[in-house]
């Protein structure tokens, strides 16, 4: 009986040292610093096609001819969750700018519940293979990452890490004025 109790206590003790079921995505999470990178107009390259199925099951295609803000995020990512109110507010403040999320390394069910609860006003695509298309310009090097596209669909800037009202507003204003 003592042996069974000892084994049971050992199992409980060791299981308390586990990572609590964290996914490999969460374990390999890289937080950005909020650094802003801009590309001169003459050096910009086209962004990949931004289209696919959204969290709510509709088809979405980014419309050409408008400035766009592409936010790469995951529902388990604390900085992503923290910046959502800022992105939502700015999407309302800049109605002529298209905002779209790209979910990465996450469960769509959890992400859909998060956006529904928060009343996120812009769509999120569930196909993170889109991110491969940014590899020659400004790839998503952290979660969250926000990329700003110019009116010609070219990558103009990236914020690696959480956005702030000031940092993203300034980028939107600069790219919109071009």
PyMOL commands that set and color helices and strands:
alter all, ss='L'
color gray80, all
select helices_A, chain A and resi 2-15+24-27+41-43+78-93+108-118+128-134+165-176
alter helices_A, ss='H'
color red, helices_A
select strands_A, chain A and resi 35-38+51-53+59-61+68-73+98-103+123-125+145-149+155-160
alter strands_A, ss='S'
color yellow, strands_A
deselect
rebuild
show_as cartoon
